[in-house]
Amino acid sequence: MPTLPPSPLRSTAAAPVVNTKVALAVVTTIFFMWGFLTCLNDILIPHLKSVFQLNFAQAMLVQFTFFGAYFLMSLPAGRLVAHVGYKQGIVIGLVIAGIGAIGFWPAAELRVYGAFLTALFVLATGITVLQVAANPYVALLGPERTSSSRLTLAQAMNSLGTTLAPYFGGVLILSNTVKTTDQIAVLPDAERAAYFAHEASAVQGPYLGLGIFLFLLAVFVFLFRLPRLTETTEKADAGSHTWADVLRHRHLVLGVLGIFFYVGAEVAVGSLMVNYFSLPEIGGITEAQASKYLMAYWFLAMVGRFAGSALMVNLSPRKLLAIFATVNIALLVITMSNTGMLAVYSLIAIGLFNSIMFPTIFALSIEGLGPLTSKGSSLLIMAIVGGAIVPYLQGQLADRIGLHHSFVLPLLCYGYIIFYGLFGARRGAAATGAA
């Protein structure tokens, strides 16, 4: 990535700063960590479903709580980042996420589902702050015309985290033999209680280690001198623009819906994949084995992001977005129309074509916002609440019509992505309305 010359808009000259390529490398470690933490939910769902004997809708409260935090905390996070700046926002986000991760220890001791959800909410609050600070920071750390490419490259490190998380989660959390409901029912009370206590404690070590690592990473970022980008903060805006000004940008408003539907579809597919592949008519494999296929799903997303970052330097991000969404619709039709390994492989392949969607929609949505970028970014991060609502609705569908056919819901979400790529992402003249 080219190094930016000092300017009154992009950086301050109060102190020498590192090369923007080095800064980008540092910030991408943050993308890796929140990808790892977010994808661990896909392992946590089948584990807690078994421990607390939940149905699909109840199990999806994990994602509902986690991504619901984005909706509730995005605006406060935006205000925080606007006040303290991108770097300090990243540090604060890491500390909050670390507190949430450590909260899994007392949650496991209590063996209360609500305690796990509370720890998840705190963890997700920290990641929300990271998202609000790091996404626009990377998008602005270079020329606007390559912002989609640069953000896609950073999101590739996010995908590396989501690729590795299922492996470690499968080994550390799902490695034990999970008893069926009938097997648990015949256990004496003392043995049943001991079984649930042992299964609940399986998350303590991994999340404690993650919490310590997040604190150490916060210290590292705090001590590292990052370029300061000031022109897009509310402080720089000096209160001269309102939320009404933001909502006049049609491509941003439609982009908010794009983030909602994309994240909803991605999270729904990943969350139910382990349970789906465990079905006798689909994969007929154990949950630990299914976690390896989940790893392949996220690995393909990482490969797609590296490739997409290169492709979008010369190809239209809008057209590529629409093409990838169309392919995902075809793959969902295949998985719902078949059983066996064809249904498995077609669902895994969705990861490859998910790859460019989030960073592309995000970058297209904040194009040309200037001093409104901070407010626009907060709205886009709020839209990640799609990861709470769509998976929960699919869980309700799965309880009613079966898991196999419940994938019609993410299919509809990808339909909107096609619309956004072809029509919604076009920038109007300072927008004529809110949509």
C-alpha positions as CSV (number, residue, x, y, z in Angstrom):
1,M,0.0,0.0,0.0
2,P,1.3,3.5,-0.8
3,T,2.6,5.7,2.0
4,L,0.5,8.8,2.6
5,P,2.4,12.1,2.7
6,P,1.6,14.2,5.8
7,S,-1.5,16.3,5.2
8,P,-3.8,18.4,7.4
9,L,-6.6,16.0,6.6
10,R,-5.2,12.5,6.8
11,S,-2.7,12.8,9.7
12,T,-1.3,15.1,12.3
13,A,2.3,16.1,12.2
14,A,2.8,16.5,16.0
15,A,5.1,13.5,16.1
16,P,6.7,11.1,13.6
17,V,4.6,8.1,12.7
18,V,5.2,4.7,11.3
19,N,4.8,3.8,7.6
20,T,1.2,3.1,6.8
21,K,2.0,-0.4,5.6
22,V,3.4,-1.2,9.1
23,A,0.3,0.4,10.6
24,L,-1.9,-1.7,8.4
25,A,-0.1,-4.8,9.5
26,V,-0.6,-4.0,13.2
27,V,-4.3,-3.2,12.8
28,T,-4.9,-6.5,10.9
29,T,-4.0,-8.4,14.1
30,I,-7.1,-6.9,15.6
31,F,-9.1,-8.2,12.6
32,F,-7.6,-11.7,13.3
33,M,-8.7,-11.6,17.0
34,W,-12.3,-10.6,16.5
35,G,-12.6,-13.1,13.7
36,F,-11.3,-15.9,16.0
37,L,-13.6,-14.8,18.9
38,T,-16.7,-14.4,16.7
39,C,-16.3,-17.8,15.0
40,L,-15.9,-19.6,18.4
41,N,-19.6,-19.0,18.7
42,D,-20.1,-21.6,16.0
43,I,-18.4,-24.1,18.3
44,L,-20.1,-22.7,21.4
45,I,-23.6,-23.2,20.0
46,P,-23.6,-27.0,19.6
47,H,-21.7,-27.3,22.9
48,L,-24.1,-25.3,25.0
49,K,-27.1,-26.8,23.1
50,S,-26.0,-30.2,24.4
51,V,-25.0,-29.0,27.9
52,F,-28.3,-27.2,28.6
53,Q,-30.5,-29.4,26.4
54,L,-31.7,-26.5,24.2
55,N,-33.7,-26.4,21.0
56,F,-32.4,-24.6,17.9
57,A,-34.1,-21.3,18.7
58,Q,-32.8,-21.3,22.2
59,A,-29.3,-22.2,21.1
60,M,-29.4,-19.3,18.6
61,L,-29.7,-16.9,21.6
62,V,-25.9,-17.1,21.6
63,Q,-25.8,-15.3,18.3
64,F,-28.8,-13.1,19.3
65,T,-26.9,-11.9,22.4
66,F,-23.6,-11.5,20.7
67,F,-24.7,-9.6,17.6
68,G,-27.5,-7.8,19.5
69,A,-24.7,-6.0,21.3
70,Y,-23.7,-4.5,18.0
71,F,-27.1,-2.9,17.7
72,L,-27.2,-1.6,21.2
73,M,-23.6,-0.5,21.6
74,S,-22.6,0.8,18.1
75,L,-23.8,4.4,18.7
76,P,-22.1,4.6,22.1
77,A,-19.0,3.0,20.6
78,G,-19.1,5.6,17.8
79,R,-19.3,8.4,20.3
80,L,-16.4,6.9,22.2
81,V,-14.2,6.5,19.2
82,A,-15.1,10.1,18.1
83,H,-14.0,11.4,21.5
84,V,-10.8,9.4,22.0
85,G,-9.7,8.6,18.4
86,Y,-9.2,5.4,16.5
87,K,-6.1,4.1,18.3
88,Q,-7.5,4.6,21.9
89,G,-10.8,3.2,20.7
90,I,-9.0,0.0,19.6
91,V,-7.2,-0.3,23.0
92,I,-10.5,0.2,24.9
93,G,-12.3,-2.4,22.7
94,L,-9.6,-5.0,23.4
95,V,-9.8,-4.4,27.2
96,I,-13.6,-4.8,27.2
97,A,-13.4,-7.9,25.1
98,G,-10.8,-9.3,27.4
99,I,-13.1,-8.8,30.4
100,G,-15.9,-10.6,28.6
101,A,-13.7,-13.6,27.7
102,I,-12.6,-13.9,31.4
103,G,-16.3,-13.8,32.3
104,F,-16.7,-17.3,30.9
105,W,-14.9,-18.7,34.0
106,P,-17.5,-17.7,36.6
107,A,-20.3,-18.5,34.1
108,A,-19.1,-22.1,33.9
109,E,-18.8,-22.2,37.7
110,L,-22.4,-21.1,38.0
111,R,-23.5,-23.4,35.2
112,V,-26.3,-20.9,34.2
113,Y,-27.0,-20.3,30.5
114,G,-27.8,-16.7,31.2
115,A,-24.4,-16.2,32.7
116,F,-22.8,-17.4,29.5
117,L,-24.9,-15.0,27.5
118,T,-24.0,-12.1,29.8
119,A,-20.2,-12.8,29.3
120,L,-20.9,-13.0,25.5
121,F,-22.6,-9.6,25.6
122,V,-19.6,-8.0,27.3
123,L,-17.2,-9.7,24.8
124,A,-19.3,-8.5,21.9
125,T,-19.4,-5.0,23.2
126,G,-15.6,-4.9,23.1
127,I,-15.6,-6.2,19.5
128,T,-18.2,-3.6,18.6
129,V,-15.8,-0.9,19.7
130,L,-13.1,-2.6,17.6
131,Q,-15.3,-2.7,14.6
132,V,-16.3,1.0,14.8
133,A,-12.6,2.0,15.2
134,A,-10.7,-0.4,13.0
135,N,-12.9,-0.7,9.8
136,P,-12.9,3.0,8.9
137,Y,-9.3,3.3,10.0
138,V,-8.2,0.8,7.5
139,A,-10.5,2.2,4.8
140,L,-8.9,5.6,5.3
141,L,-5.3,4.5,5.6
142,G,-4.6,5.1,1.9
143,P,-6.3,6.3,-1.4
144,E,-10.1,6.1,-1.5
145,R,-10.1,4.3,-4.9
146,T,-8.3,1.3,-3.2
147,S,-10.2,1.3,0.1
148,S,-12.3,-1.7,-0.9
149,S,-9.2,-3.7,-1.8
150,R,-7.4,-2.6,1.4
151,L,-10.3,-3.4,3.7
152,T,-10.8,-6.8,2.0
153,L,-7.1,-7.6,2.6
154,A,-7.5,-6.7,6.3
155,Q,-10.7,-8.8,6.4
156,A,-8.6,-11.7,5.1
157,M,-6.8,-11.7,8.4
158,N,-10.2,-11.8,10.0
159,S,-10.9,-14.9,8.0
160,L,-7.6,-16.5,9.2
161,G,-9.0,-16.1,12.7
162,T,-12.3,-17.7,11.7
163,T,-10.4,-20.5,10.0
164,L,-8.4,-21.4,13.0
165,A,-11.1,-21.0,15.6
166,P,-13.1,-24.1,14.6
167,Y,-10.0,-26.3,14.9
168,F,-9.0,-25.1,18.3
169,G,-12.6,-25.0,19.5
170,G,-13.2,-28.6,18.2
171,V,-10.1,-29.8,20.0
172,L,-10.5,-27.9,23.3
173,I,-14.3,-27.7,23.6
174,L,-16.0,-30.4,21.4
175,S,-13.4,-33.2,21.9
176,N,-15.4,-35.0,24.6
177,T,-18.0,-37.5,23.6
178,V,-21.4,-35.8,23.8
179,K,-24.2,-37.9,25.3
180,T,-27.6,-38.0,23.7
181,T,-30.8,-36.8,25.4
182,D,-31.8,-40.4,26.1
183,Q,-28.4,-41.3,27.5
184,I,-28.5,-38.3,29.8
185,A,-32.1,-39.1,30.9
186,V,-31.1,-42.5,32.3
187,L,-28.2,-41.2,34.3
188,P,-28.5,-41.0,38.1
189,D,-29.0,-37.4,39.4
190,A,-25.4,-37.1,40.8
191,E,-23.9,-38.4,37.5
192,R,-26.1,-36.1,35.4
193,A,-25.0,-33.1,37.5
194,A,-21.3,-34.1,37.2
195,Y,-21.6,-34.5,33.4
196,F,-23.2,-31.1,33.0
197,A,-20.5,-29.5,35.2
198,H,-17.7,-31.2,33.3
199,E,-19.1,-30.1,29.9
200,A,-19.7,-26.5,31.1
201,S,-16.1,-26.3,32.4
202,A,-14.7,-27.2,29.0
203,V,-14.9,-23.5,27.9
204,Q,-13.1,-22.1,31.0
205,G,-9.5,-22.7,29.9
206,P,-9.8,-21.5,26.3
207,Y,-11.6,-18.3,27.1
208,L,-9.4,-17.5,30.0
209,G,-6.4,-17.8,27.7
210,L,-8.1,-15.6,25.1
211,G,-8.8,-12.9,27.8
212,I,-5.2,-12.7,28.8
213,F,-4.1,-12.5,25.2
214,L,-6.5,-9.6,24.6
215,F,-5.1,-7.7,27.5
216,L,-1.6,-8.2,26.2
217,L,-2.6,-7.1,22.7
218,A,-4.2,-3.9,24.2
219,V,-0.9,-3.0,25.8
220,F,1.0,-3.6,22.6
221,V,-1.3,-1.4,20.5
222,F,-1.3,1.3,23.3
223,L,2.6,1.4,23.1
224,F,2.6,1.4,19.3
225,R,2.6,4.7,17.4
226,L,-0.1,4.6,14.8
227,P,-0.9,7.3,12.2
228,R,-3.6,9.6,13.5
229,L,-6.5,10.1,11.0
230,T,-8.6,13.0,12.2
231,E,-10.7,14.3,9.4
232,T,-13.5,11.8,9.8
233,T,-14.1,12.0,13.5
234,E,-17.0,13.9,15.1
235,K,-14.5,16.0,17.0
236,A,-13.0,17.2,13.6
237,D,-16.6,17.6,12.4
238,A,-17.1,20.1,15.3
239,G,-20.8,19.2,15.4
240,S,-21.6,20.8,12.0
241,H,-23.4,17.7,10.7
242,T,-26.3,15.8,12.1
243,W,-27.7,12.2,11.7
244,A,-30.2,13.6,9.1
245,D,-27.2,14.6,7.0
246,V,-25.9,11.0,7.1
247,L,-29.3,9.5,6.2
248,R,-29.4,11.7,3.0
249,H,-26.8,9.4,1.5
250,R,-28.8,6.8,-0.2
251,H,-25.9,4.4,-0.9
252,L,-25.1,4.4,2.9
253,V,-28.7,3.7,3.9
254,L,-29.0,0.8,1.4
255,G,-25.5,-0.3,2.5
256,V,-26.8,-0.6,6.1
257,L,-29.4,-3.0,4.9
258,G,-26.7,-4.8,2.9
259,I,-24.6,-5.3,6.0
260,F,-27.7,-6.5,7.9
261,F,-28.6,-9.2,5.4
262,Y,-25.1,-10.3,4.6
263,V,-24.0,-10.7,8.2
264,G,-27.3,-12.4,9.0
265,A,-26.8,-14.9,6.2
266,E,-23.1,-15.6,7.0
267,V,-23.7,-16.1,10.7
268,A,-26.8,-18.3,10.1
269,V,-25.0,-20.6,7.8
270,G,-21.9,-20.9,10.0
271,S,-23.9,-21.3,13.2
272,L,-26.0,-24.2,12.0
273,M,-23.3,-25.9,10.0
274,V,-22.0,-28.3,12.7
275,N,-25.6,-29.5,13.6
276,Y,-26.5,-29.7,9.9
277,F,-23.5,-31.9,9.0
278,S,-24.3,-34.1,12.0
279,L,-27.7,-35.0,10.5
280,P,-27.7,-38.7,9.4
281,E,-29.1,-37.8,5.9
282,I,-26.5,-35.1,5.4
283,G,-23.0,-35.9,6.8
284,G,-23.8,-38.4,9.5
285,I,-20.6,-37.3,11.4
286,T,-19.8,-36.2,15.0
287,E,-19.8,-32.6,16.0
288,A,-16.0,-32.7,16.5
289,Q,-15.6,-34.0,12.9
290,A,-18.1,-31.4,11.6
291,S,-16.0,-28.6,13.2
292,K,-13.3,-29.5,10.6
293,Y,-15.7,-28.8,7.8
294,L,-16.6,-25.5,9.4
295,M,-12.9,-24.7,9.4
296,A,-12.9,-25.4,5.6
297,Y,-15.8,-23.0,5.2
298,W,-13.9,-20.2,6.9
299,F,-10.6,-21.1,5.1
300,L,-12.4,-20.6,1.8
301,A,-13.5,-17.2,3.0
302,M,-9.9,-16.3,3.7
303,V,-8.7,-17.5,0.3
304,G,-11.5,-15.5,-1.3
305,R,-10.6,-12.3,0.5
306,F,-6.9,-12.5,-0.6
307,A,-8.0,-13.2,-4.2
308,G,-10.8,-10.6,-4.0
309,S,-8.4,-7.9,-2.7
310,A,-6.3,-8.4,-5.8
311,L,-9.3,-8.6,-8.2
312,M,-10.9,-5.4,-7.0
313,V,-7.8,-3.4,-7.8
314,N,-8.9,-3.7,-11.5
315,L,-12.5,-5.0,-11.4
316,S,-15.7,-3.2,-10.3
317,P,-16.4,-4.1,-6.6
318,R,-20.1,-3.6,-7.3
319,K,-20.3,-6.1,-10.1
320,L,-18.1,-8.6,-8.3
321,L,-20.4,-8.3,-5.2
322,A,-23.5,-9.1,-7.3
323,I,-21.8,-12.1,-9.0
324,F,-20.6,-13.6,-5.7
325,A,-24.1,-13.3,-4.2
326,T,-25.7,-15.0,-7.3
327,V,-23.3,-17.9,-6.9
328,N,-24.2,-18.3,-3.2
329,I,-27.9,-18.4,-4.1
330,A,-27.2,-21.3,-6.5
331,L,-25.1,-23.1,-3.8
332,L,-28.0,-22.8,-1.3
333,V,-30.4,-24.2,-3.9
334,I,-28.1,-27.2,-4.4
335,T,-27.7,-27.9,-0.7
336,M,-31.5,-27.7,-0.1
337,S,-32.2,-29.9,-3.1
338,N,-29.8,-32.7,-2.2
339,T,-28.5,-34.9,0.7
340,G,-25.2,-36.5,1.5
341,M,-21.8,-35.0,0.7
342,L,-23.1,-32.9,-2.2
343,A,-25.2,-31.0,0.4
344,V,-22.1,-30.7,2.6
345,Y,-19.7,-29.4,-0.1
346,S,-22.1,-27.0,-1.6
347,L,-22.7,-25.3,1.8
348,I,-19.0,-25.2,2.5
349,A,-18.4,-23.5,-0.9
350,I,-20.5,-20.5,0.3
351,G,-17.5,-19.4,2.4
352,L,-15.5,-18.7,-0.8
353,F,-18.1,-16.4,-2.2
354,N,-18.9,-14.7,1.1
355,S,-15.4,-13.5,1.2
356,I,-15.5,-10.0,-0.3
357,M,-19.0,-9.1,0.8
358,F,-18.6,-7.4,4.2
359,P,-15.6,-5.3,3.4
360,T,-16.9,-4.4,-0.1
361,I,-20.3,-3.3,1.2
362,F,-18.7,-1.4,4.1
363,A,-16.2,0.4,1.8
364,L,-18.9,1.3,-0.8
365,S,-21.2,2.6,1.9
366,I,-18.8,5.1,3.4
367,E,-17.5,6.4,0.0
368,G,-17.6,10.1,-0.1
369,L,-18.9,10.6,3.4
370,G,-15.9,12.7,4.5
371,P,-16.5,14.1,8.0
372,L,-19.7,12.0,8.3
373,T,-17.6,8.7,8.1
374,S,-17.7,8.2,11.8
375,K,-21.5,8.4,12.0
376,G,-21.9,6.3,8.9
377,S,-19.6,3.6,10.3
378,S,-21.6,3.5,13.5
379,L,-24.8,2.8,11.5
380,L,-23.1,0.1,9.5
381,I,-21.8,-1.6,12.6
382,M,-25.3,-1.4,14.1
383,A,-26.5,-3.3,11.1
384,I,-24.4,-6.3,12.2
385,V,-27.4,-7.0,14.4
386,G,-28.5,-9.0,11.3
387,G,-26.2,-11.7,12.9
388,A,-28.6,-11.8,15.8
389,I,-32.0,-11.7,14.1
390,V,-31.5,-13.9,10.9
391,P,-29.9,-16.9,12.7
392,Y,-32.6,-16.8,15.4
393,L,-35.3,-16.7,12.7
394,Q,-33.6,-19.6,10.9
395,G,-33.5,-21.5,14.2
396,Q,-37.3,-21.0,14.5
397,L,-37.7,-22.2,10.9
398,A,-35.5,-25.2,11.7
399,D,-37.7,-26.2,14.7
400,R,-40.8,-26.0,12.4
401,I,-39.8,-27.1,8.9
402,G,-36.5,-28.9,9.6
403,L,-32.9,-27.7,9.4
404,H,-32.4,-28.8,5.8
405,H,-35.0,-26.5,4.3
406,S,-34.5,-23.6,6.7
407,F,-31.6,-22.4,4.5
408,V,-34.2,-20.6,2.4
409,L,-33.8,-17.6,4.7
410,P,-30.1,-16.9,4.0
411,L,-30.9,-17.4,0.3
412,L,-33.3,-14.5,0.4
413,C,-30.6,-12.4,2.2
414,Y,-28.2,-12.9,-0.7
415,G,-30.9,-11.8,-3.1
416,Y,-30.7,-8.3,-1.5
417,I,-26.9,-8.3,-1.9
418,I,-27.4,-8.7,-5.7
419,F,-29.7,-5.7,-5.7
420,Y,-27.2,-3.6,-3.7
421,G,-24.3,-4.5,-5.9
422,L,-26.1,-3.7,-9.1
423,F,-28.2,-0.7,-8.0
424,G,-28.0,0.3,-4.3
425,A,-24.2,1.1,-4.2
426,R,-24.4,3.8,-6.8
427,R,-23.5,7.1,-5.3
428,G,-26.0,9.9,-5.9
429,A,-25.4,13.6,-5.7
430,A,-25.2,13.9,-1.9
431,A,-28.3,11.7,-1.8
432,T,-31.8,12.8,-2.5
433,G,-33.5,10.8,0.3
434,A,-33.2,8.0,2.8
435,A,-34.4,5.3,0.4
